[in-house]
Amino acid sequence: MSVQTTELERSEAAVVDEAVEPLLGHLIREANRAYMRALQLRITNHGVSMGQWFFLCALWEEDGLTQRELSQRVGMMEPTTVTALNGMERRGFVERVRNTHDRRKVNIYLTPKGRALRNVLEPYAVELHNGALAGITKSDVATSLASLRRIIANLNRP
């Protein structure tokens, strides 16, 4: 513990069972893997990979992002973004347009086919979300979300 740790933080930390910590990370990973597998099964029939799914979601929220902005929004390295965009372009989901203000930049725009996928694929995500939360009270969901947000904030601290 750092010298700056408060008494309250030390007392709160003391109540955490050390045996739970490795299990927590493992369960988060397993839940994410199960969620992603289930979503992949639903979207594959429409020619969309999991990597492409994240880019589509970002573009559905804001069309016309540059490749760099898209990489940052999705949290992918730029070479991974280029690979995903190549596949999406081949499938007719997106088109690349040279930026008129800065020729070094390329903006990514959804095609009508890419835009239409939203109405097809988002219901799968909603169905999966609802199924994943089946049998869990709203209060427990709220507590879990708050805890996960706190864990993320704790882990992202410098």
Secondary structure, DSSP 8 states (H G I E B T S, - for coil): --TT--HHHHHHHHTS-TTHHHHHHHHHHHHHHHHHHHHHHHHGGGT--HHHHHHHHHHHHSTT-BHHHHHHHHT--HHHHHHHHHHHHHTTSEEEEE-SS-TT-EEEEE-HHHHHHHHHHHHHHHHHHHHHTTT--HHHHHHHHHHHHHHHHHHH--
